Amino acid sequence: MKTIRDVARCAGVSPATVSRVLNDKGYVSEEKKKKIEKVITEMGFEPNQVARGLAKKTSNTLALIVSDITNPFFPELAKGAEQVALSNGYTLMLGNTKGADNKPNDYTKILMNKYIDGIIIATHDIDSQLLKKYSNMPMAILEMENDVENACTIKVENVHGSVLATEHLISQGCKKIAHIYGPLYDQTSKERLQGYQKVISMHSDYEEVTIQSDFTIDGGINAVDQLLHKYPDIDGLFVGNDLMAVGVIKELNRLSIRVPDEIAVCGFDGIYLTRIVNPEITTIEQPIYKMGEIAAEKLIDRINNPHLNRECIVLDVKLRVRQSSKKSKQNTIF
């Protein structure tokens, strides 16, 4: 491998001069600069990025921390973030808090103490006060209330999406609609529950029926069994995320309950699994890939401009109607 010393020897200059040209730092005459650049091109020299990062205390690396990489929501998010990172000369490192040997907060502290240029937080397993403590680190935070002064927070219209879902089930003739919500330490769970409650409270002939579970397929399966045991007359289910909705459909099929004829189902997220189960699941679609892109773009903005103020971006959602709530085979977006 060619080194800076090899370039310096061929160009007739010192290694320090080559370093100044490579890092665009310090004065080098135009004549020497052109000569060095010519030698670099002819030799096919490529700087050692790790060594450059250590010298600058930077690594051209972004970290993305998610809660559970087995949820198809997060790979789609990561794809969007990675595309922006690569196009701007950064690599993306992925961290997963669910199942980590250490506590999520310990895991995050380890990441932030390394040479990471910026971090995207896409998990609710981390204490928001810890993020505030590390506010000198450029951050983009997804769907979490926080007091980090210089962070960019990216959210979607969770309440509005839940209103769309509940109103859709009502429009399909459902008379008793239950909502399966996720852990209430999760901001998205709280907001989606609020949207459901808002609609139900506006209809005096509807009863609020809710049950808490977790954002997993098994969580959906278990919640269905509990709900049907207590409320066998349920004919509509708004499920707090698509993974749970997949579990709901799986269990209803096992019980030979026809979807949507006996129970109509709507999820929330827009993950690809909603298109490959039978029946296909009606869902509130988030712009998942776009969220990843925006998170990386805003993070890089903050790396390049450390004094940017706090910012919050709210993205819209769409109701995509599929077979689980409507007999028509044609998919529609509202």
Summary of the structure (lengths in Angstrom):
residues: 334
radius of gyration: 25.4
end to end distance: 57.7
largest distance: 87.4
contacts: 1160
relative contact order: 0.12
helix: 44%
strand: 18%
